[in-house]
């Protein structure tokens, strides 16, 4: 791991939006983002063109943001939505314009057939105890949570941060967070990107502090410009991401 990846320079961007609290002021902070957990929290909002550097500084304006790690996997085109991979590629391209973000996109998707009740429910004549079932292709993302946990622990062991922030609601991250807090005496804040009612109590128990949701207004103030430019040229926000 390069020294620059471990000890990135602090950005000068500090929007005066107000953060979660004063704990961690002046401490070197790494932020670890569970990409799909965050995406599904805002999937049905107009805020998917999300500038993660701005988001972190809007949430943590008094922290010294050292490095943001974003964990995801490349989606597969779906029969009913062939453009899903193209939209994701544009977003990952946007993220690569951020100087303080490291992209970890080596998760993967696995698929399997599963018998599920037919929708709308239908029954065999004379047999109404159980509805007819059909084969459904189920898809699940694997690896991002393990990658996040691995980098959280690696950065902790290497002294890459004083303070860690996890943007996720995945309770599978409880053990690595507990190790960082209990054995290495580092502070770890967990931020739930979804609605408060979904906030993980398990993560709240093992972290040193937690925040149960991100207000939609903060998402709205943390958007990329509609058009961005990189070494390849100009590109724009996917049309379907306006809603």
DOVO-38283 format. One record per residue (C-alpha): chain; x, y, z. Coordinates in pm, 1 decimal. Example, Ala and Ser with C-alpha at 12.3 -4.5 7.8 and 13.67 -1.06 7.14 Angstrom:
BEGIN
   ch       east      north         up
    A     1230.0     -450.0      780.0
    A     1367.0     -106.0      714.0
//
This chain:
BEGIN
   ch       east      north         up
    A        0.0        0.0        0.0
    A      143.8      337.5      -98.1
    A      213.1      606.7      155.4
    A      -15.6      842.3      -34.8
    A     -304.4      594.8      -12.0
    A     -253.1      563.3      361.9
    A     -181.1      927.1      440.5
    A     -374.3     1128.9      183.9
    A     -367.8     1507.9      206.8
    A     -664.5     1687.2      357.7
    A     -897.7     1853.5      109.3
    A     -966.8     2225.6      153.2
    A    -1336.8     2175.8       81.9
    A    -1525.9     2233.3      406.5
    A    -1890.1     2328.1      337.4
    A    -2036.0     2490.9      651.8
    A    -2337.7     2262.4      665.5
    A    -2293.3     2133.3     1018.2
    A    -2196.2     1783.9     1112.9
    A    -2297.3     1502.3     1340.5
    A    -2110.0     1620.5     1649.9
    A    -1776.7     1758.4     1768.1
    A    -1618.8     1422.7     1860.3
    A    -1311.5     1357.3     1647.6
    A    -1222.8     1722.5     1588.0
    A     -874.5     1742.5     1437.9
    A     -824.2     1365.9     1425.8
    A     -712.8     1201.6     1103.1
    A    -1026.8     1027.8      976.4
    A    -1075.8      748.1      722.3
    A    -1423.8      685.0      582.6
    A    -1531.1      338.2      463.1
    A    -1840.5      328.5      241.4
    A    -2047.4       19.1      164.5
    A    -2147.4      110.2     -191.1
    A    -2456.5     -104.2     -236.4
    A    -2583.6      -40.4      114.6
    A    -2565.9      330.7       36.7
    A    -2712.9      290.8     -313.1
    A    -3021.3      101.0     -199.3
    A    -3084.6      364.3       67.7
    A    -3116.3      634.3     -202.3
    A    -3223.0      421.0     -501.2
    A    -3566.3      582.1     -529.5
    A    -3442.7      937.3     -478.0
    A    -3293.2     1195.7     -718.2
    A    -2965.9     1191.9     -519.6
    A    -2780.2      898.1     -676.3
    A    -2525.3     1124.6     -856.0
    A    -2356.5     1150.3     -517.5
    A    -2022.2     1322.9     -463.4
    A    -1882.5     1111.9     -180.4
    A    -1609.6     1359.9      -93.6
    A    -1869.0     1632.7      -41.1
    A    -2093.1     1392.8      147.9
    A    -1817.4     1304.8      395.0
    A    -1725.9     1666.7      455.8
    A    -2085.2     1772.1      489.5
    A    -2137.0     1499.9      749.3
    A    -1801.9     1553.2      924.2
    A    -1702.8     1917.5      873.2
    A    -1468.1     1928.9     1172.6
    A    -1281.2     1609.6     1089.7
    A     -957.7     1592.2      894.1
    A    -1061.2     1355.5      614.1
    A     -755.0     1150.4      526.6
    A     -896.4      891.9      288.0
    A    -1233.5      764.8      163.1
    A    -1258.3      399.7       60.8
    A    -1558.5      301.1     -150.7
    A    -1647.8      -68.8     -188.3
    A    -1866.4     -203.8     -467.5
    A    -1899.0     -460.7     -746.3
    A    -1973.5     -431.8    -1117.9
    A    -2340.8     -501.5    -1179.6
    A    -2465.8     -720.6    -1461.7
    A    -2715.5     -600.1    -1725.5
    A    -3066.7     -719.2    -1649.7
    A    -3326.3     -834.0    -1906.5
    A    -3561.8     -554.9    -1796.8
    A    -3282.6     -296.2    -1754.3
    A    -2995.9     -333.9    -1999.6
    A    -2855.6        8.3    -1912.2
    A    -2783.6      -58.0    -1544.3
    A    -2414.0     -133.7    -1603.1
    A    -2370.4      176.1    -1822.0
    A    -2515.5      399.2    -1550.6
    A    -2288.1      243.8    -1292.1
    A    -1984.0      287.9    -1518.2
    A    -2058.9      659.9    -1549.4
    A    -2085.5      687.8    -1172.3
    A    -1759.8      502.7    -1110.5
    A    -1598.5      732.2    -1366.4
    A    -1726.2     1029.3    -1167.2
    A    -1585.9      884.9     -844.6
    A    -1243.9      847.5    -1004.7
    A    -1226.9     1226.8    -1038.8
    A    -1210.8     1254.7     -657.9
    A     -854.3     1289.9     -532.3
    A     -922.6     1162.5     -179.6
    A    -1119.7      850.3     -276.6
    A     -989.9      501.7     -342.5
    A    -1222.8      273.7     -537.9
    A    -1245.6      -95.2     -447.6
    A    -1467.0     -254.2     -712.7
    A    -1361.5     -618.6     -683.9
    A    -1678.8     -753.1     -527.0
    A    -1889.1     -988.6     -739.1
    A    -2246.0    -1095.2     -805.1
    A    -2369.3    -1451.5     -773.4
    A    -2701.4    -1576.8     -912.2
    A    -2914.8    -1882.0     -847.4
    A    -3264.6    -2011.1     -921.9
    A    -3518.5    -2005.1     -641.7
    A    -3881.7    -2115.3     -626.7
    A    -4098.5    -1820.0     -522.9
    A    -4476.4    -1770.2     -500.0
    A    -4621.8    -1646.1     -826.7
    A    -4727.5    -1282.4     -824.2
    A    -5016.5    -1211.3     -829.9
    A    -5092.0    -1520.6     -625.4
    A    -5249.1    -1807.6     -818.5
    A    -5363.5    -2147.2     -698.7
    A    -5424.4    -2487.7     -852.7
    A    -5800.1    -2549.8     -873.0
    A    -5911.9    -2721.0     -554.9
    A    -5574.5    -2671.8     -378.2
    A    -5567.2    -2333.3     -212.0
    A    -5331.3    -2411.8       76.7
    A    -5022.7    -2293.2     -111.0
    A    -4989.1    -2070.3     -418.3
    A    -4826.1    -2175.2     -742.9
    A    -4451.1    -2118.4     -753.2
    A    -4221.5    -2010.4    -1032.8
    A    -3844.8    -2013.6    -1080.3
    A    -3692.6    -1672.2    -1007.2
    A    -3333.1    -1572.8    -1072.0
    A    -3199.6    -1435.0     -744.1
    A    -2887.8    -1217.7     -748.9
    A    -2674.0    -1119.2     -453.1
    A    -2360.2     -909.3     -422.3
    A    -2069.4    -1077.3     -245.0
    A    -1735.2     -956.4     -123.2
    A    -1779.0     -585.0      -57.4
    A    -1842.9     -629.6      314.6
    A    -1539.1     -856.9      348.1
    A    -1325.0     -611.3      152.2
    A    -1442.1     -322.9      370.5
    A    -1367.7     -517.0      688.4
    A    -1024.4     -619.5      557.5
    A     -921.5     -264.1      471.1
    A    -1059.0     -126.1      797.9
    A     -841.1     -371.4      991.0
    A     -538.3     -325.3      764.0
    A     -550.8       52.9      796.2
    A     -592.9       19.6     1172.2
    A     -291.2     -212.0     1203.6
    A      -81.3       25.1      990.2
    A     -181.8      333.2     1188.0
    A     -345.8      498.9      888.8
    A     -616.4      673.6     1091.0
    A     -701.5      803.5     1434.7
    A    -1075.5      787.5     1372.0
    A    -1280.5      568.0     1138.3
    A    -1627.8      629.2      999.4
    A    -1832.1      345.7      847.6
    A    -2121.7      436.3      618.3
    A    -2318.3      114.6      617.7
    A    -2597.1      -64.8      799.8
    A    -2455.7     -415.7      748.6
    A    -2439.6     -593.1     1084.6
    A    -2176.7     -832.4      942.5
    A    -1926.4     -551.6     1005.0
    A    -1976.0     -571.7     1382.1
    A    -1676.4     -796.1     1455.1
    A    -1406.9     -592.8     1274.2
    A    -1546.8     -272.4     1425.5
    A    -1535.2     -428.6     1770.8
    A    -1171.2     -533.9     1717.2
    A    -1071.5     -180.9     1616.9
    A    -1251.3      -30.6     1919.1
    A    -1174.5     -284.8     2189.3
    A     -826.4     -407.7     2097.2
    A     -676.5     -101.3     1928.1
    A     -868.2      168.2     2117.7
    A     -964.0      361.3     1805.4
    A    -1288.0      553.6     1773.0
    A    -1534.5      422.7     1513.1
    A    -1853.6      603.7     1413.3
    A    -2121.0      414.5     1221.2
    A    -2357.2      611.5      996.1
    A    -2672.1      441.7      871.3
    A    -2747.2      569.3      517.6
    A    -3107.1      446.1      528.9
    A    -3417.0      530.6      730.9
    A    -3379.9      536.6     1111.8
    A    -3606.9      235.2     1158.6
    A    -3352.2       18.3      974.9
    A    -3050.4      124.2     1184.4
    A    -2857.7     -179.0     1310.6
    A    -2861.8     -210.3     1688.0
    A    -2570.2     -452.5     1665.5
    A    -2349.0     -192.0     1499.1
    A    -2460.7       68.7     1751.6
    A    -2349.2     -157.0     2037.6
    A    -1994.4     -216.0     1909.4
    A    -1915.7      132.7     1774.4
    A    -1804.6      426.7     1986.3
    A    -2076.8      644.2     1834.4
    A    -2345.7      610.1     1571.3
    A    -2585.7      816.7     1367.2
    A    -2912.7      655.5     1271.4
    A    -2975.1      824.7      937.8
    A    -2856.6     1081.5      681.4
    A    -3104.5     1360.1      617.0
    A    -3213.6     1388.7      249.6
    A    -3105.1     1752.9      253.9
    A    -2745.1     1643.5      313.6
    A    -2767.6     1411.6       11.6
    A    -2909.2     1698.4     -194.4
    A    -2614.3     1921.4      -99.4
    A    -2357.8     1652.7     -188.9
    A    -2415.4     1608.8     -562.1
    A    -2167.3     1610.4     -848.4
    A    -2216.7     1874.9    -1118.0
    A    -2436.6     1740.3    -1397.8
    A    -2137.1     1742.8    -1634.3
    A    -1786.9     1632.5    -1536.5
    A    -1459.5     1611.4    -1724.5
    A    -1177.2     1361.8    -1686.6
    A     -877.7     1259.2    -1897.6
    A    -1108.0     1095.8    -2152.5
    A    -1341.3     1393.1    -2194.5
    A    -1675.2     1525.8    -2074.3
    A    -1957.4     1302.4    -1947.5
    A    -2291.8     1367.2    -1782.4
    A    -2524.4     1234.1    -1518.6
    A    -2736.4      940.1    -1647.2
    A    -3085.3     1063.7    -1747.4
    A    -3262.5      804.3    -1531.2
    A    -3081.7      934.7    -1222.6
    A    -3280.9     1258.4    -1215.1
    A    -3559.1     1071.0    -1032.3
//
